[in-house]
Amino acid sequence: MSVEAEPKPSRRWLAVLPVIAFMALAGLFLTQLLSDRDAAVIPSALIGAPAPKTELPPLDGMNLPGLNSADFAGRVTLVNVFASWCAPCRVEHPLLMEVAKDKRITVAALNYKDTPENARRFLGGLGNPFAAIGVDQTGASAIDWGVYGVPESFLVGKDGRILYKYVGPFTPDAIRTGLMPAIEHALAAN
């Protein structure tokens, strides 16, 4: 009596599976690359949420208050995350100086992982647009804010909620088409 071995099921589909997975991922990346999405507009889970509770000490030698989220109540505040070692921060700084001229809003800063001497030198050389500067030497508060890197900016409404986020250095176009409309909307809100 002879026993015939049953043929093994074909597993050729397993060899094709990595190719299919690669093609799917490549298609996804290509779709994102070719989209007209602005890379500086990164969705934030904080949009519409209250600003994180923040109590940062002031920058020594500047005679300004630190960054305290309790101070956001009743006013529109632009919180800019900057550092003296950040080259793009230098690029956007003249634009922040212009925005700070609008007395309807407060421009405040979170100084990220910087030394007080360098931060003071940065502001002394370029001007100070900030009404308050909080020092975040460890970066812990920046994590609470969902910061990806510097510079980043957050617009906080009168009710203390984050209304707008911009990643990277502001450009004149970004201020004209993004920030200023968001500020006007925030000022019109009760």
C-alpha positions in Angstrom: 0.0 0.0 0.0 1.5 3.3 -1.0 0.7 6.5 0.6 0.8 9.5 -1.6 1.9 12.7 0.0 -0.6 15.5 -0.3 0.7 18.5 -2.2 1.5 21.5 0.0 -0.6 24.6 -0.6 1.1 27.2 -2.7 2.5 30.1 -0.7 3.5 32.3 -3.7 1.2 35.0 -2.4 3.5 35.5 0.5 6.3 36.5 -1.8 4.0 39.2 -3.4 2.8 40.6 -0.1 5.8 42.9 0.6 5.6 44.3 -2.9 1.9 45.1 -2.4 2.7 46.8 1.0 5.5 48.8 -0.5 3.3 50.0 -3.4 0.6 51.1 -0.9 3.0 53.1 1.2 4.6 54.6 -1.9 1.2 55.7 -3.1 0.4 57.3 0.2 3.7 59.2 0.4 3.3 60.4 -3.2 -0.2 61.6 -2.6 1.0 63.6 0.4 4.0 65.0 -1.5 1.9 66.1 -4.5 -0.9 67.6 -2.4 -1.2 71.4 -2.1 -1.2 71.2 1.7 0.9 73.9 3.4 3.7 72.1 5.4 3.7 74.9 8.0 0.1 74.1 8.9 0.4 71.1 11.2 -2.8 70.0 12.8 -2.8 70.4 16.5 -4.9 68.5 19.0 -4.8 71.7 21.1 -6.8 73.8 18.6 -10.0 74.7 20.4 -8.7 73.4 23.7 -7.6 75.6 26.7 -4.0 76.7 26.5 -1.8 74.4 28.7 -1.4 75.6 32.3 1.9 77.4 32.1 3.9 79.2 34.8 7.3 80.0 33.5 9.8 82.3 35.3 10.7 85.5 33.6 13.9 86.0 31.6 16.4 87.5 34.0 17.5 91.1 33.3 14.5 91.9 31.0 12.2 93.5 33.6 9.2 91.7 32.1 6.9 89.1 33.6 7.2 85.4 32.9 4.8 83.4 30.9 1.7 82.6 32.9 -1.4 81.1 31.2 -3.7 82.8 33.7 -2.7 86.1 32.1 -4.4 85.1 28.8 -7.9 85.6 30.2 -9.7 88.4 28.5 -7.1 89.2 25.9 -5.9 87.9 22.6 -2.3 86.6 23.0 0.2 85.4 20.4 2.6 83.0 22.1 5.9 82.7 20.1 8.3 79.9 20.9 11.8 81.1 20.1 15.5 80.6 20.9 18.6 82.6 20.3 20.3 79.6 18.6 17.4 79.3 16.1 18.3 80.8 12.7 14.7 80.8 11.5 13.7 82.8 14.6 16.0 85.6 13.5 14.3 85.5 10.1 10.8 86.0 11.5 11.7 88.4 14.3 11.2 91.6 12.2 7.7 90.4 11.4 7.0 89.8 15.1 8.2 93.3 15.8 5.5 94.6 13.3 2.8 92.3 14.8 3.6 93.6 18.3 2.7 97.2 17.2 -1.0 96.1 17.1 -1.9 97.1 20.7 -5.2 95.1 20.4 -3.1 91.9 21.1 -0.4 90.8 23.4 2.7 89.1 22.0 4.4 86.8 24.6 7.3 84.4 24.3 8.3 81.0 25.5 12.1 81.0 25.4 13.0 77.4 24.6 16.2 75.7 25.9 18.2 78.8 25.8 20.7 80.6 28.1 19.5 83.9 29.6 22.6 85.7 28.3 22.1 84.6 24.7 18.3 85.3 24.8 19.0 88.8 26.2 21.7 89.4 23.5 19.2 88.1 20.8 16.5 90.5 21.9 19.0 93.4 22.5 20.3 93.1 19.0 16.9 92.6 17.2 14.5 94.3 19.4 11.9 93.0 21.9 8.4 92.5 20.6 7.3 90.6 23.8 5.2 91.8 26.7 6.1 88.7 28.7 8.9 86.1 28.3 8.8 82.7 30.1 12.0 80.7 30.3 11.6 77.0 29.5 15.2 75.7 29.9 14.2 72.0 30.1 11.6 72.1 27.3 8.9 70.6 29.5 6.4 73.4 28.9 7.1 73.2 25.1 6.0 69.5 25.2 2.8 70.5 27.0 2.1 73.0 24.1 2.8 70.3 21.5 5.8 72.1 20.1 7.6 70.3 17.2 10.5 72.7 17.1 11.3 76.4 17.0 9.9 78.8 16.0 6.3 78.0 16.5 3.4 80.3 17.4 0.1 79.9 19.0 -2.8 82.4 19.0 -4.8 82.2 22.3 -8.3 83.7 22.4 -9.9 85.8 25.1 -11.4 82.7 26.6 -7.9 81.1 27.0 -8.4 78.6 24.1 -5.9 78.0 21.4 -7.3 79.2 18.1 -4.4 79.0 15.7 -1.0 77.4 15.4 1.8 78.1 13.0 4.9 76.0 12.6 8.1 77.6 11.4 9.1 81.2 10.8 6.3 83.5 9.8 6.5 85.0 6.3 4.7 88.2 5.3 2.2 86.0 3.4 1.5 83.7 6.4 0.8 86.8 8.5 -1.4 88.4 6.0 -3.4 85.3 5.0 -3.3 83.2 8.2 -2.4 85.1 11.4 -4.2 88.4 10.8 -7.5 86.8 9.9 -7.2 84.6 13.0 -6.5 87.6 15.1 -9.5 89.5 13.7 -11.7 86.5 14.3 -10.4 86.2 17.9 -10.9 90.0 18.6 -14.5 89.8 17.2 -15.4 86.9 19.5 -17.1 87.6 22.8 
